[in-house]
Amino acid sequence: QVQLVESGGGLVQPGGSLRLSCAASGSGFSFYVMGWYRQAPGKQRELVARFNSGGSINYAESVKGRFTISRDNAKNTVYLQMNSLKPEDTAVYYCYGIALQNHKDYWGQGTQVTVSS
């Protein structure tokens, strides 16, 4: 049994910062791809940032220079540091991973990020 659990969402002012965390639980599982997606009201879910299997990183053009993805392999955890937040960053942010053992996709429940004055 494996589960991805996000935390760290909330309400912040424009220009503020927020750090999201996603912890993968479940014995016998490790993730060779981990990242973040988001979905705003009325919009499709989109890639924010992720680690690829070879270690390279993909960022959405809209967040380059502002967001940084990182990981702690020992804790099987991925983070998203979000700086210079804009109202258009408002969305539900979802953790995403692909398990090494079975190559299946896993999604977290989502955490709300709201950027507003």
Contacts in CASP RR format, 6 or more apart in sequence:
PFRMAT RR
TARGET T0000
AUTHOR 0000-0000-0000
METHOD contacts of the structure
MODEL  1
QVQLVESGGGLVQPGGSLRLSCAASGSGFSFYVMGWYRQAPGKQRELVAR
FNSGGSINYAESVKGRFTISRDNAKNTVYLQMNSLKPEDTAVYYCYGIAL
QNHKDYWGQGTQVTVSS
1 26 0 8 1.000
2 24 0 8 1.000
2 25 0 8 1.000
2 26 0 8 1.000
2 29 0 8 1.000
2 99 0 8 1.000
2 106 0 8 1.000
3 24 0 8 1.000
3 25 0 8 1.000
3 26 0 8 1.000
3 106 0 8 1.000
3 108 0 8 1.000
4 22 0 8 1.000
4 23 0 8 1.000
4 24 0 8 1.000
4 25 0 8 1.000
4 95 0 8 1.000
4 96 0 8 1.000
4 97 0 8 1.000
4 106 0 8 1.000
4 107 0 8 1.000
4 108 0 8 1.000
5 22 0 8 1.000
5 23 0 8 1.000
5 25 0 8 1.000
5 95 0 8 1.000
5 108 0 8 1.000
5 109 0 8 1.000
6 20 0 8 1.000
6 21 0 8 1.000
6 22 0 8 1.000
6 93 0 8 1.000
6 94 0 8 1.000
6 95 0 8 1.000
6 108 0 8 1.000
6 109 0 8 1.000
6 110 0 8 1.000
6 111 0 8 1.000
7 20 0 8 1.000
7 21 0 8 1.000
7 22 0 8 1.000
7 23 0 8 1.000
7 111 0 8 1.000
8 18 0 8 1.000
8 19 0 8 1.000
8 20 0 8 1.000
8 21 0 8 1.000
8 111 0 8 1.000
9 18 0 8 1.000
9 20 0 8 1.000
9 93 0 8 1.000
9 111 0 8 1.000
9 112 0 8 1.000
9 113 0 8 1.000
10 18 0 8 1.000
10 111 0 8 1.000
10 112 0 8 1.000
10 113 0 8 1.000
10 114 0 8 1.000
11 114 0 8 1.000
11 115 0 8 1.000
11 116 0 8 1.000
12 18 0 8 1.000
12 85 0 8 1.000
12 113 0 8 1.000
12 114 0 8 1.000
12 115 0 8 1.000
13 85 0 8 1.000
13 115 0 8 1.000
13 116 0 8 1.000
13 117 0 8 1.000
14 85 0 8 1.000
14 86 0 8 1.000
14 87 0 8 1.000
14 115 0 8 1.000
14 116 0 8 1.000
14 117 0 8 1.000
15 83 0 8 1.000
15 84 0 8 1.000
15 85 0 8 1.000
15 86 0 8 1.000
15 115 0 8 1.000
16 83 0 8 1.000
16 84 0 8 1.000
16 85 0 8 1.000
16 115 0 8 1.000
17 81 0 8 1.000
17 82 0 8 1.000
17 83 0 8 1.000
17 84 0 8 1.000
17 85 0 8 1.000
18 82 0 8 1.000
18 85 0 8 1.000
18 113 0 8 1.000
19 79 0 8 1.000
19 80 0 8 1.000
19 81 0 8 1.000
19 82 0 8 1.000
20 36 0 8 1.000
20 79 0 8 1.000
20 80 0 8 1.000
20 82 0 8 1.000
20 93 0 8 1.000
20 95 0 8 1.000
20 111 0 8 1.000
20 113 0 8 1.000
21 77 0 8 1.000
21 78 0 8 1.000
21 79 0 8 1.000
22 34 0 8 1.000
22 35 0 8 1.000
22 36 0 8 1.000
22 77 0 8 1.000
22 78 0 8 1.000
22 79 0 8 1.000
22 80 0 8 1.000
22 95 0 8 1.000
22 108 0 8 1.000
23 75 0 8 1.000
23 76 0 8 1.000
23 77 0 8 1.000
24 31 0 8 1.000
24 34 0 8 1.000
24 76 0 8 1.000
24 77 0 8 1.000
24 97 0 8 1.000
24 106 0 8 1.000
28 101 0 8 1.000
29 76 0 8 1.000
29 99 0 8 1.000
29 100 0 8 1.000
29 101 0 8 1.000
30 76 0 8 1.000
30 99 0 8 1.000
30 100 0 8 1.000
30 101 0 8 1.000
31 76 0 8 1.000
31 97 0 8 1.000
31 98 0 8 1.000
31 99 0 8 1.000
31 100 0 8 1.000
31 106 0 8 1.000
32 53 0 8 1.000
32 98 0 8 1.000
32 100 0 8 1.000
33 50 0 8 1.000
33 51 0 8 1.000
33 52 0 8 1.000
33 53 0 8 1.000
33 96 0 8 1.000
33 97 0 8 1.000
33 98 0 8 1.000
34 50 0 8 1.000
34 51 0 8 1.000
34 71 0 8 1.000
34 78 0 8 1.000
34 95 0 8 1.000
34 96 0 8 1.000
34 97 0 8 1.000
34 98 0 8 1.000
35 48 0 8 1.000
35 49 0 8 1.000
35 50 0 8 1.000
35 51 0 8 1.000
35 69 0 8 1.000
35 78 0 8 1.000
35 80 0 8 1.000
35 95 0 8 1.000
35 96 0 8 1.000
35 97 0 8 1.000
36 47 0 8 1.000
36 48 0 8 1.000
36 49 0 8 1.000
36 50 0 8 1.000
36 69 0 8 1.000
36 78 0 8 1.000
36 80 0 8 1.000
36 93 0 8 1.000
36 94 0 8 1.000
36 95 0 8 1.000
36 96 0 8 1.000
37 45 0 8 1.000
37 46 0 8 1.000
37 47 0 8 1.000
37 48 0 8 1.000
37 93 0 8 1.000
37 94 0 8 1.000
37 96 0 8 1.000
38 45 0 8 1.000
38 46 0 8 1.000
38 48 0 8 1.000
38 89 0 8 1.000
38 91 0 8 1.000
38 92 0 8 1.000
38 93 0 8 1.000
38 94 0 8 1.000
38 113 0 8 1.000
39 45 0 8 1.000
39 46 0 8 1.000
39 91 0 8 1.000
39 92 0 8 1.000
39 94 0 8 1.000
40 88 0 8 1.000
40 90 0 8 1.000
40 91 0 8 1.000
40 92 0 8 1.000
43 91 0 8 1.000
45 94 0 8 1.000
46 60 0 8 1.000
47 58 0 8 1.000
47 60 0 8 1.000
48 59 0 8 1.000
48 60 0 8 1.000
48 63 0 8 1.000
48 67 0 8 1.000
48 80 0 8 1.000
48 93 0 8 1.000
49 57 0 8 1.000
49 58 0 8 1.000
49 59 0 8 1.000
49 60 0 8 1.000
49 63 0 8 1.000
49 67 0 8 1.000
49 68 0 8 1.000
49 69 0 8 1.000
49 80 0 8 1.000
50 57 0 8 1.000
50 58 0 8 1.000
50 69 0 8 1.000
50 96 0 8 1.000
51 57 0 8 1.000
51 69 0 8 1.000
51 71 0 8 1.000
51 78 0 8 1.000
52 58 0 8 1.000
53 98 0 8 1.000
57 69 0 8 1.000
59 65 0 8 1.000
59 67 0 8 1.000
59 69 0 8 1.000
62 88 0 8 1.000
63 82 0 8 1.000
63 89 0 8 1.000
66 82 0 8 1.000
66 83 0 8 1.000
66 84 0 8 1.000
66 85 0 8 1.000
67 80 0 8 1.000
67 81 0 8 1.000
67 82 0 8 1.000
67 83 0 8 1.000
68 80 0 8 1.000
68 81 0 8 1.000
68 83 0 8 1.000
69 78 0 8 1.000
69 79 0 8 1.000
69 80 0 8 1.000
69 81 0 8 1.000
70 78 0 8 1.000
70 79 0 8 1.000
70 81 0 8 1.000
71 77 0 8 1.000
71 78 0 8 1.000
71 79 0 8 1.000
72 78 0 8 1.000
72 79 0 8 1.000
78 95 0 8 1.000
80 93 0 8 1.000
82 89 0 8 1.000
82 113 0 8 1.000
85 113 0 8 1.000
85 115 0 8 1.000
86 115 0 8 1.000
87 115 0 8 1.000
87 116 0 8 1.000
88 115 0 8 1.000
89 113 0 8 1.000
89 115 0 8 1.000
90 113 0 8 1.000
90 114 0 8 1.000
90 115 0 8 1.000
90 116 0 8 1.000
91 113 0 8 1.000
92 110 0 8 1.000
92 111 0 8 1.000
92 112 0 8 1.000
92 113 0 8 1.000
93 110 0 8 1.000
93 111 0 8 1.000
93 112 0 8 1.000
93 113 0 8 1.000
94 107 0 8 1.000
94 108 0 8 1.000
94 109 0 8 1.000
94 110 0 8 1.000
95 107 0 8 1.000
95 108 0 8 1.000
95 110 0 8 1.000
96 105 0 8 1.000
96 106 0 8 1.000
96 107 0 8 1.000
96 108 0 8 1.000
97 105 0 8 1.000
97 106 0 8 1.000
97 107 0 8 1.000
98 104 0 8 1.000
98 105 0 8 1.000
98 106 0 8 1.000
99 106 0 8 1.000
END
